[in-house]
Amino acid sequence: MIDKILTRESVHDLFMSCIRNEGKIVDMLMNKVYMDTSTNVEEIKTLVNELTEDFFPNGGGGASFMTMCTDRDGDLWTGEQRIMDELMTMAVDAKLMSFLFPKNTWSMLPGGMPYVVATFDRV
């Protein structure tokens, strides 16, 4: 069996390594954190690359945050929105993902959740 790259643990561990006690404040869906992703961009990109093709410009062109729980193989890699939020927050901060719609429109989207797209084509 091949070890999965995108796991709850890999995301949370990387997220915790990006958290700081001061510096730049980054908005999450439910919180704000001090974060620096500058030294972890490649690791974050590796995790984002494991999402379904829907999240990529050369795939579906973006997808709902609510579907971020499924990996490129169609497997559920987490059932926790908090962990998906950690991945999205790191990716947006590292400029590896962007929001498709302004925050003030999210309440009109299904589930009131953002749609995001990777800023790079999936490898």
N, CA, C and O atoms as a GROMACS GRO file, in nm:
protein
  492
    1MET      N    1   0.084  -0.118   0.000
    1MET     CA    2   0.000   0.000   0.000
    1MET      C    3   0.089   0.125   0.000
    1MET      O    4   0.187   0.132   0.073
    2ILE      N    5   0.054   0.221  -0.081
    2ILE     CA    6   0.129   0.346  -0.091
    2ILE      C    7   0.083   0.442   0.019
    2ILE      O    8  -0.037   0.461   0.039
    3ASP      N    9   0.180   0.500   0.088
    3ASP     CA   10   0.146   0.599   0.191
    3ASP      C   11   0.089   0.724   0.126
    3ASP      O   12   0.142   0.772   0.025
    4LYS      N   13  -0.017   0.776   0.183
    4LYS     CA   14  -0.080   0.898   0.133
    4LYS      C   15   0.003   1.019   0.175
    4LYS      O   16   0.060   1.021   0.285
    5ILE      N   17   0.010   1.118   0.089
    5ILE     CA   18   0.080   1.244   0.118
    5ILE      C   19  -0.012   1.337   0.194
    5ILE      O   20   0.028   1.399   0.293
    6LEU      N   21  -0.135   1.347   0.147
    6LEU     CA   22  -0.233   1.438   0.206
    6LEU      C   23  -0.310   1.364   0.316
    6LEU      O   24  -0.396   1.282   0.288
    7THR      N   25  -0.275   1.396   0.440
    7THR     CA   26  -0.343   1.336   0.555
    7THR      C   27  -0.376   1.445   0.656
    7THR      O   28  -0.322   1.556   0.650
    8ARG      N   29  -0.464   1.411   0.746
    8ARG     CA   30  -0.498   1.504   0.854
    8ARG      C   31  -0.372   1.545   0.929
    8ARG      O   32  -0.352   1.663   0.960
    9GLU      N   33  -0.288   1.448   0.957
    9GLU     CA   34  -0.167   1.472   1.035
    9GLU      C   35  -0.067   1.559   0.959
    9GLU      O   36  -0.009   1.652   1.016
   10SER      N   37  -0.047   1.530   0.829
   10SER     CA   38   0.050   1.608   0.752
   10SER      C   39   0.008   1.754   0.741
   10SER      O   40   0.092   1.843   0.748
   11VAL      N   41  -0.121   1.778   0.724
   11VAL     CA   42  -0.170   1.916   0.716
   11VAL      C   43  -0.156   1.986   0.851
   11VAL      O   44  -0.104   2.097   0.858
   12HIS      N   45  -0.202   1.921   0.957
   12HIS     CA   46  -0.199   1.986   1.088
   12HIS      C   47  -0.055   2.012   1.135
   12HIS      O   48  -0.026   2.118   1.190
   13ASP      N   49   0.033   1.916   1.113
   13ASP     CA   50   0.173   1.936   1.154
   13ASP      C   51   0.236   2.052   1.078
   13ASP      O   52   0.307   2.134   1.138
   14LEU      N   53   0.212   2.061   0.949
   14LEU     CA   54   0.266   2.171   0.870
   14LEU      C   55   0.205   2.304   0.913
   14LEU      O   56   0.275   2.405   0.924
   15PHE      N   57   0.074   2.304   0.937
   15PHE     CA   58   0.006   2.425   0.984
   15PHE      C   59   0.069   2.474   1.115
   15PHE      O   60   0.097   2.593   1.130
   16MET      N   61   0.090   2.383   1.208
   16MET     CA   62   0.148   2.422   1.336
   16MET      C   63   0.290   2.477   1.320
   16MET      O   64   0.332   2.564   1.396
   17SER      N   65   0.363   2.428   1.221
   17SER     CA   66   0.498   2.480   1.198
   17SER      C   67   0.496   2.620   1.136
   17SER      O   68   0.597   2.690   1.138
   18CYS      N   69   0.382   2.660   1.081
   18CYS     CA   70   0.368   2.794   1.021
   18CYS      C   71   0.315   2.898   1.120
   18CYS      O   72   0.324   3.018   1.094
   19ILE      N   73   0.262   2.853   1.232
   19ILE     CA   74   0.205   2.944   1.332
   19ILE      C   75   0.316   3.019   1.405
   19ILE      O   76   0.420   2.961   1.438
   20ARG      N   77   0.293   3.147   1.428
   20ARG     CA   78   0.390   3.231   1.499
   20ARG      C   79   0.321   3.302   1.616
   20ARG      O   80   0.199   3.305   1.624
   21ASN      N   81   0.400   3.357   1.705
   21ASN     CA   82   0.347   3.434   1.819
   21ASN      C   83   0.320   3.579   1.783
   21ASN      O   84   0.249   3.649   1.855
   22GLU      N   85   0.376   3.624   1.672
   22GLU     CA   86   0.356   3.762   1.627
   22GLU      C   87   0.385   3.766   1.478
   22GLU      O   88   0.430   3.667   1.419
   23GLY      N   89   0.360   3.881   1.419
   23GLY     CA   90   0.387   3.896   1.276
   23GLY      C   91   0.260   3.923   1.199
   23GLY      O   92   0.173   3.998   1.243
   24LYS      N   93   0.252   3.860   1.082
   24LYS     CA   94   0.138   3.883   0.992
   24LYS      C   95   0.016   3.806   1.042
   24LYS      O   96   0.022   3.686   1.069
   25ILE      N   97  -0.096   3.877   1.053
   25ILE     CA   98  -0.223   3.813   1.092
   25ILE      C   99  -0.291   3.762   0.965
   25ILE      O  100  -0.305   3.835   0.867
   26VAL      N  101  -0.332   3.637   0.968
   26VAL     CA  102  -0.396   3.572   0.854
   26VAL      C  103  -0.537   3.530   0.896
   26VAL      O  104  -0.555   3.469   1.001
   27ASP      N  105  -0.635   3.561   0.812
   27ASP     CA  106  -0.773   3.521   0.837
   27ASP      C  107  -0.794   3.375   0.799
   27ASP      O  108  -0.755   3.332   0.691
   28MET      N  109  -0.856   3.301   0.890
   28MET     CA  110  -0.905   3.168   0.860
   28MET      C  111  -1.057   3.181   0.847
   28MET      O  112  -1.110   3.291   0.859
   29LEU      N  113  -1.126   3.072   0.823
   29LEU     CA  114  -1.272   3.080   0.815
   29LEU      C  115  -1.332   3.124   0.948
   29LEU      O  116  -1.424   3.206   0.950
   30MET      N  117  -1.281   3.070   1.058
   30MET     CA  118  -1.341   3.097   1.188
   30MET      C  119  -1.250   3.175   1.283
   30MET      O  120  -1.296   3.223   1.386
   31ASN      N  121  -1.122   3.188   1.251
   31ASN     CA  122  -1.026   3.250   1.342
   31ASN      C  123  -0.931   3.340   1.266
   31ASN      O  124  -0.940   3.355   1.144
   32LYS      N  125  -0.841   3.401   1.341
   32LYS     CA  126  -0.727   3.472   1.286
   32LYS      C  127  -0.604   3.416   1.356
   32LYS      O  128  -0.608   3.385   1.475
   33VAL      N  129  -0.495   3.402   1.281
   33VAL     CA  130  -0.372   3.349   1.339
   33VAL      C  131  -0.253   3.430   1.288
   33VAL      O  132  -0.260   3.492   1.182
   34TYR      N  133  -0.146   3.429   1.366
   34TYR     CA  134  -0.018   3.479   1.317
   34TYR      C  135   0.047   3.365   1.241
   34TYR      O  136   0.060   3.254   1.293
   35MET      N  137   0.088   3.392   1.116
   35MET     CA  138   0.138   3.284   1.032
   35MET      C  139   0.249   3.332   0.941
   35MET      O  140   0.250   3.447   0.897
   36ASP      N  141   0.343   3.243   0.915
   36ASP     CA  142   0.447   3.266   0.815
   36ASP      C  143   0.465   3.137   0.736
   36ASP      O  144   0.516   3.038   0.788
   37THR      N  145   0.422   3.140   0.611
   37THR     CA  146   0.432   3.020   0.525
   37THR      C  147   0.554   3.026   0.432
   37THR      O  148   0.575   2.933   0.354
   38SER      N  149   0.632   3.132   0.440
   38SER     CA  150   0.739   3.155   0.342
   38SER      C  151   0.842   3.042   0.332
   38SER      O  152   0.897   3.019   0.225
   39THR      N  153   0.868   2.973   0.440
   39THR     CA  154   0.967   2.865   0.436
   39THR      C  155   0.904   2.728   0.406
   39THR      O  156   0.975   2.627   0.401
   40ASN      N  157   0.773   2.725   0.388
   40ASN     CA  158   0.704   2.597   0.368
   40ASN      C  159   0.624   2.591   0.238
   40ASN      O  160   0.537   2.505   0.223
   41VAL      N  161   0.654   2.679   0.144
   41VAL     CA  162   0.574   2.688   0.022
   41VAL      C  163   0.574   2.556  -0.055
   41VAL      O  164   0.468   2.511  -0.099
   42GLU      N  165   0.688   2.494  -0.072
   42GLU     CA  166   0.694   2.368  -0.150
   42GLU      C  167   0.617   2.256  -0.081
   42GLU      O  168   0.550   2.177  -0.149
   43GLU      N  169   0.625   2.248   0.050
   43GLU     CA  170   0.550   2.146   0.123
   43GLU      C  171   0.400   2.168   0.110
   43GLU      O  172   0.323   2.073   0.094
   44ILE      N  173   0.358   2.294   0.118
   44ILE     CA  174   0.216   2.327   0.103
   44ILE      C  175   0.171   2.293  -0.038
   44ILE      O  176   0.063   2.236  -0.057
   45LYS      N  177   0.252   2.327  -0.137
   45LYS     CA  178   0.218   2.297  -0.277
   45LYS      C  179   0.202   2.147  -0.298
   45LYS      O  180   0.112   2.103  -0.370
   46THR      N  181   0.288   2.068  -0.236
   46THR     CA  182   0.279   1.922  -0.246
   46THR      C  183   0.144   1.872  -0.194
   46THR      O  184   0.083   1.784  -0.254
   47LEU      N  185   0.098   1.928  -0.082
   47LEU     CA  186  -0.031   1.889  -0.026
   47LEU      C  187  -0.146   1.933  -0.115
   47LEU      O  188  -0.237   1.854  -0.142
   48VAL      N  189  -0.144   2.058  -0.161
   48VAL     CA  190  -0.250   2.109  -0.248
   48VAL      C  191  -0.258   2.025  -0.375
   48VAL      O  192  -0.367   1.999  -0.425
   49ASN      N  193  -0.144   1.985  -0.427
   49ASN     CA  194  -0.140   1.906  -0.550
   49ASN      C  195  -0.213   1.772  -0.537
   49ASN      O  196  -0.245   1.709  -0.638
   50GLU      N  197  -0.239   1.729  -0.414
   50GLU     CA  198  -0.310   1.603  -0.390
   50GLU      C  199  -0.462   1.618  -0.389
   50GLU      O  200  -0.533   1.518  -0.377
   51LEU      N  201  -0.512   1.741  -0.402
   51LEU     CA  202  -0.658   1.763  -0.407
   51LEU      C  203  -0.713   1.717  -0.542
   51LEU      O  204  -0.637   1.692  -0.635
   52THR      N  205  -0.844   1.707  -0.552
   52THR     CA  206  -0.908   1.666  -0.677
   52THR      C  207  -0.880   1.767  -0.787
   52THR      O  208  -0.851   1.883  -0.760
   53GLU      N  209  -0.888   1.722  -0.911
   53GLU     CA  210  -0.859   1.808  -1.026
   53GLU      C  211  -0.952   1.930  -1.034
   53GLU      O  212  -0.919   2.029  -1.098
   54ASP      N  213  -1.068   1.922  -0.968
   54ASP     CA  214  -1.161   2.034  -0.969
   54ASP      C  215  -1.099   2.163  -0.917
   54ASP      O  216  -1.142   2.271  -0.956
   55PHE      N  217  -1.000   2.154  -0.831
   55PHE     CA  218  -0.940   2.271  -0.769
   55PHE      C  219  -0.833   2.339  -0.856
   55PHE      O  220  -0.777   2.440  -0.815
   56PHE      N  221  -0.805   2.285  -0.973
   56PHE     CA  222  -0.694   2.336  -1.053
   56PHE      C  223  -0.741   2.404  -1.181
   56PHE      O  224  -0.843   2.366  -1.239
   57PRO      N  225  -0.665   2.505  -1.225
   57PRO     CA  226  -0.701   2.575  -1.349
   57PRO      C  227  -0.708   2.481  -1.469
   57PRO      O  228  -0.792   2.500  -1.557
   58ASN      N  229  -0.622   2.379  -1.472
   58ASN     CA  230  -0.624   2.284  -1.583
   58ASN      C  231  -0.717   2.166  -1.557
   58ASN      O  232  -0.712   2.065  -1.627
   59GLY      N  233  -0.802   2.179  -1.454
   59GLY     CA  234  -0.902   2.076  -1.422
   59GLY      C  235  -1.040   2.138  -1.425
   59GLY      O  236  -1.092   2.170  -1.532
   60GLY      N  237  -1.099   2.157  -1.308
   60GLY     CA  238  -1.233   2.214  -1.300
   60GLY      C  239  -1.238   2.364  -1.288
   60GLY      O  240  -1.344   2.424  -1.301
   61GLY      N  241  -1.123   2.427  -1.262
   61GLY     CA  242  -1.119   2.573  -1.252
   61GLY      C  243  -1.157   2.627  -1.116
   61GLY      O  244  -1.174   2.748  -1.101
   62GLY      N  245  -1.170   2.541  -1.017
   62GLY     CA  246  -1.203   2.583  -0.881
   62GLY      C  247  -1.319   2.503  -0.827
   62GLY      O  248  -1.401   2.451  -0.903
   63ALA      N  249  -1.326   2.494  -0.694
   63ALA     CA  250  -1.431   2.414  -0.631
   63ALA      C  251  -1.462   2.468  -0.492
   63ALA      O  252  -1.389   2.551  -0.438
   64SER      N  253  -1.571   2.418  -0.437
   64SER     CA  254  -1.614   2.459  -0.304
   64SER      C  255  -1.520   2.404  -0.197
   64SER      O  256  -1.470   2.292  -0.206
   65PHE      N  257  -1.498   2.486  -0.096
   65PHE     CA  258  -1.423   2.444   0.022
   65PHE      C  259  -1.480   2.313   0.076
   65PHE      O  260  -1.405   2.229   0.127
   66MET      N  261  -1.611   2.295   0.066
   66MET     CA  262  -1.677   2.177   0.122
   66MET      C  263  -1.631   2.046   0.057
   66MET      O  264  -1.647   1.939   0.116
   67THR      N  265  -1.573   2.053  -0.063
   67THR     CA  266  -1.528   1.932  -0.131
   67THR      C  267  -1.378   1.909  -0.114
   67THR      O  268  -1.322   1.816  -0.174
   68MET      N  269  -1.313   1.992  -0.035
   68MET     CA  270  -1.169   1.981  -0.014
   68MET      C  271  -1.131   1.857   0.067
   68MET      O  272  -1.013   1.825   0.080
   69CYS      N  273  -1.228   1.787   0.122
   69CYS     CA  274  -1.203   1.670   0.206
   69CYS      C  275  -1.168   1.545   0.126
   69CYS      O  276  -1.134   1.442   0.183
   70THR      N  277  -1.176   1.554  -0.007
   70THR     CA  278  -1.149   1.439  -0.094
   70THR      C  279  -1.018   1.460  -0.168
   70THR      O  280  -0.991   1.570  -0.217
   71ASP      N  281  -0.936   1.356  -0.176
   71ASP     CA  282  -0.808   1.370  -0.244
   71ASP      C  283  -0.818   1.331  -0.392
   71ASP      O  284  -0.925   1.294  -0.440
   72ARG      N  285  -0.708   1.339  -0.460
   72ARG     CA  286  -0.704   1.314  -0.605
   72ARG      C  287  -0.747   1.172  -0.642
   72ARG      O  288  -0.786   1.148  -0.756
   73ASP      N  289  -0.742   1.079  -0.548
   73ASP     CA  290  -0.785   0.941  -0.573
   73ASP      C  291  -0.932   0.918  -0.538
   73ASP      O  292  -0.983   0.807  -0.551
   74GLY      N  293  -0.999   1.025  -0.492
   74GLY     CA  294  -1.139   1.014  -0.454
   74GLY      C  295  -1.160   0.966  -0.312
   74GLY      O  296  -1.272   0.936  -0.271
   75ASP      N  297  -1.051   0.957  -0.236
   75ASP     CA  298  -1.059   0.912  -0.097
   75ASP      C  299  -1.081   1.029  -0.002
   75ASP      O  300  -1.030   1.139  -0.025
   76LEU      N  301  -1.156   1.004   0.103
   76LEU     CA  302  -1.176   1.104   0.208
   76LEU      C  303  -1.050   1.109   0.293
   76LEU      O  304  -1.016   1.011   0.359
   77TRP      N  305  -0.979   1.223   0.291
   77TRP     CA  306  -0.855   1.232   0.368
   77TRP      C  307  -0.876   1.296   0.504
   77TRP      O  308  -0.794   1.280   0.594
   78THR      N  309  -0.987   1.370   0.520
   78THR     CA  310  -1.026   1.424   0.650
   78THR      C  311  -1.176   1.445   0.653
   78THR      O  312  -1.239   1.466   0.549
   79GLY      N  313  -1.231   1.438   0.771
   79GLY     CA  314  -1.372   1.470   0.789
   79GLY      C  315  -1.389   1.596   0.870
   79GLY      O  316  -1.500   1.632   0.910
   80GLU      N  317  -1.277   1.664   0.895
   80GLU     CA  318  -1.280   1.782   0.981
   80GLU      C  319  -1.262   1.910   0.901
   80GLU      O  320  -1.162   1.929   0.832
   81GLN      N  321  -1.362   1.999   0.910
   81GLN     CA  322  -1.352   2.127   0.841
   81GLN      C  323  -1.234   2.208   0.893
   81GLN      O  324  -1.173   2.285   0.819
   82ARG      N  325  -1.202   2.192   1.019
   82ARG     CA  326  -1.090   2.267   1.078
   82ARG      C  327  -0.959   2.234   1.005
   82ARG      O  328  -0.878   2.323   0.981
   83ILE      N  329  -0.940   2.109   0.971
   83ILE     CA  330  -0.818   2.067   0.902
   83ILE      C  331  -0.818   2.118   0.758
   83ILE      O  332  -0.715   2.161   0.707
   84MET      N  333  -0.933   2.112   0.692
   84MET     CA  334  -0.944   2.167   0.557
   84MET      C  335  -0.916   2.317   0.560
   84MET      O  336  -0.850   2.370   0.470
   85ASP      N  337  -0.964   2.385   0.663
   85ASP     CA  338  -0.940   2.529   0.679
   85ASP      C  339  -0.790   2.555   0.696
   85ASP      O  340  -0.738   2.654   0.643
   86GLU      N  341  -0.722   2.469   0.770
   86GLU     CA  342  -0.577   2.485   0.787
   86GLU      C  343  -0.505   2.476   0.653
   86GLU      O  344  -0.418   2.558   0.624
   87LEU      N  345  -0.542   2.378   0.570
   87LEU     CA  346  -0.480   2.365   0.438
   87LEU      C  347  -0.511   2.485   0.351
   87LEU      O  348  -0.421   2.542   0.288
   88MET      N  349  -0.637   2.525   0.346
   88MET     CA  350  -0.676   2.639   0.263
   88MET      C  351  -0.606   2.767   0.309
   88MET      O  352  -0.560   2.845   0.227
   89THR      N  353  -0.600   2.788   0.439
   89THR     CA  354  -0.537   2.909   0.493
   89THR      C  355  -0.389   2.915   0.456
   89THR      O  356  -0.340   3.019   0.414
   90MET      N  357  -0.319   2.804   0.472
   90MET     CA  358  -0.177   2.802   0.434
   90MET      C  359  -0.161   2.827   0.285
   90MET      O  360  -0.074   2.904   0.244
   91ALA      N  361  -0.244   2.761   0.204
   91ALA     CA  362  -0.231   2.773   0.058
   91ALA      C  363  -0.263   2.915   0.011
   91ALA      O  364  -0.194   2.967  -0.077
   92VAL      N  365  -0.364   2.977   0.066
   92VAL     CA  366  -0.398   3.114   0.028
   92VAL      C  367  -0.287   3.209   0.073
   92VAL      O  368  -0.246   3.297  -0.003
   93ASP      N  369  -0.238   3.192   0.195
   93ASP     CA  370  -0.131   3.278   0.244
   93ASP      C  371  -0.004   3.263   0.160
   93ASP      O  372   0.066   3.361   0.136
   94ALA      N  373   0.024   3.142   0.114
   94ALA     CA  374   0.143   3.116   0.031
   94ALA      C  375   0.119   3.150  -0.116
   94ALA      O  376   0.207   3.130  -0.199
   95LYS      N  377   0.001   3.201  -0.147
   95LYS     CA  378  -0.037   3.239  -0.284
   95LYS      C  379  -0.042   3.117  -0.378
   95LYS      O  380  -0.018   3.129  -0.498
   96LEU      N  381  -0.074   3.002  -0.320
   96LEU     CA  382  -0.089   2.880  -0.398
   96LEU      C  383  -0.235   2.851  -0.430
   96LEU      O  384  -0.265   2.767  -0.515
   97MET      N  385  -0.326   2.921  -0.362
   97MET     CA  386  -0.469   2.915  -0.390
   97MET      C  387  -0.525   3.055  -0.375
   97MET      O  388  -0.468   3.140  -0.305
   98SER      N  389  -0.637   3.078  -0.442
   98SER     CA  390  -0.704   3.207  -0.427
   98SER      C  391  -0.855   3.183  -0.424
   98SER      O  392  -0.904   3.080  -0.470
   99PHE      N  393  -0.926   3.280  -0.370
   99PHE     CA  394  -1.071   3.272  -0.363
   99PHE      C  395  -1.131   3.314  -0.496
   99PHE      O  396  -1.085   3.410  -0.558
  100LEU      N  397  -1.235   3.242  -0.540
  100LEU     CA  398  -1.300   3.276  -0.666
  100LEU      C  399  -1.402   3.389  -0.651
  100LEU      O  400  -1.433   3.457  -0.748
  101PHE      N  401  -1.452   3.408  -0.530
  101PHE     CA  402  -1.553   3.511  -0.505
  101PHE      C  403  -1.514   3.590  -0.382
  101PHE      O  404  -1.451   3.536  -0.291
  102PRO      N  405  -1.550   3.718  -0.376
  102PRO     CA  406  -1.520   3.799  -0.258
  102PRO      C  407  -1.589   3.744  -0.134
  102PRO      O  408  -1.696   3.683  -0.142
  103LYS      N  409  -1.527   3.767  -0.019
  103LYS     CA  410  -1.579   3.716   0.108
  103LYS      C  411  -1.723   3.760   0.134
  103LYS      O  412  -1.801   3.686   0.194
  104ASN      N  413  -1.759   3.881   0.092
  104ASN     CA  414  -1.894   3.930   0.118
  104ASN      C  415  -2.001   3.857   0.037
  104ASN      O  416  -2.120   3.882   0.057
  105THR      N  417  -1.962   3.769  -0.055
  105THR     CA  418  -2.061   3.691  -0.132
  105THR      C  419  -2.071   3.546  -0.085
  105THR      O  420  -2.158   3.472  -0.131
  106TRP      N  421  -1.983   3.504   0.007
  106TRP     CA  422  -1.981   3.364   0.048
  106TRP      C  423  -2.114   3.318   0.104
  106TRP      O  424  -2.151   3.202   0.087
  107SER      N  425  -2.186   3.404   0.171
  107SER     CA  426  -2.314   3.364   0.231
  107SER      C  427  -2.415   3.322   0.125
  107SER      O  428  -2.511   3.252   0.157
  108MET      N  429  -2.396   3.364   0.001
  108MET     CA  430  -2.487   3.327  -0.108
  108MET      C  431  -2.447   3.196  -0.175
  108MET      O  432  -2.522   3.142  -0.256
  109LEU      N  433  -2.329   3.146  -0.142
  109LEU     CA  434  -2.280   3.023  -0.203
  109LEU      C  435  -2.330   2.901  -0.124
  109LEU      O  436  -2.365   2.915  -0.007
  110PRO      N  437  -2.335   2.784  -0.187
  110PRO     CA  438  -2.380   2.664  -0.116
  110PRO      C  439  -2.302   2.643   0.014
  110PRO      O  440  -2.179   2.641   0.014
  111GLY      N  441  -2.375   2.627   0.122
  111GLY     CA  442  -2.314   2.607   0.253
  111GLY      C  443  -2.250   2.732   0.310
  111GLY      O  444  -2.193   2.728   0.419
  112GLY      N  445  -2.260   2.844   0.238
  112GLY     CA  446  -2.198   2.968   0.284
  112GLY      C  447  -2.046   2.960   0.285
  112GLY      O  448  -1.981   3.037   0.356
  113MET      N  449  -1.991   2.869   0.207
  113MET     CA  450  -1.847   2.846   0.208
  113MET      C  451  -1.782   2.898   0.079
  113MET      O  452  -1.846   2.904  -0.026
  114PRO      N  453  -1.654   2.934   0.089
  114PRO     CA  454  -1.584   2.989  -0.028
  114PRO      C  455  -1.554   2.884  -0.133
  114PRO      O  456  -1.550   2.764  -0.106
  115TYR      N  457  -1.534   2.933  -0.254
  115TYR     CA  458  -1.482   2.853  -0.364
  115TYR      C  459  -1.338   2.896  -0.385
  115TYR      O  460  -1.308   3.015  -0.385
  116VAL      N  461  -1.249   2.799  -0.402
  116VAL     CA  462  -1.108   2.830  -0.419
  116VAL      C  463  -1.051   2.758  -0.541
  116VAL      O  464  -1.104   2.656  -0.586
  117VAL      N  465  -0.942   2.814  -0.592
  117VAL     CA  466  -0.873   2.754  -0.706
  117VAL      C  467  -0.723   2.761  -0.678
  117VAL      O  468  -0.674   2.859  -0.621
  118ALA      N  469  -0.652   2.659  -0.720
  118ALA     CA  470  -0.506   2.662  -0.711
  118ALA      C  471  -0.454   2.765  -0.811
  118ALA      O  472  -0.516   2.789  -0.914
  119THR      N  473  -0.341   2.824  -0.780
  119THR     CA  474  -0.281   2.923  -0.870
  119THR      C  475  -0.178   2.858  -0.962
  119THR      O  476  -0.103   2.928  -1.031
  120PHE      N  477  -0.173   2.726  -0.962
  120PHE     CA  478  -0.080   2.652  -1.047
  120PHE      C  479  -0.154   2.532  -1.105
  120PHE      O  480  -0.251   2.484  -1.047
  121ASP      N  481  -0.108   2.484  -1.220
  121ASP     CA  482  -0.166   2.365  -1.280
  121ASP      C  483  -0.119   2.242  -1.204
  121ASP      O  484  -0.005   2.235  -1.158
  122ARG      N  485  -0.209   2.145  -1.191
  122ARG     CA  486  -0.174   2.023  -1.120
  122ARG      C  487  -0.072   1.943  -1.199
  122ARG      O  488  -0.080   1.931  -1.321
  123VAL      N  489   0.022   1.891  -1.127
  123VAL     CA  490   0.129   1.811  -1.189
  123VAL      C  491   0.083   1.668  -1.199
  123VAL      O  492   0.157   1.582  -1.248
   0.00000   0.00000   0.00000
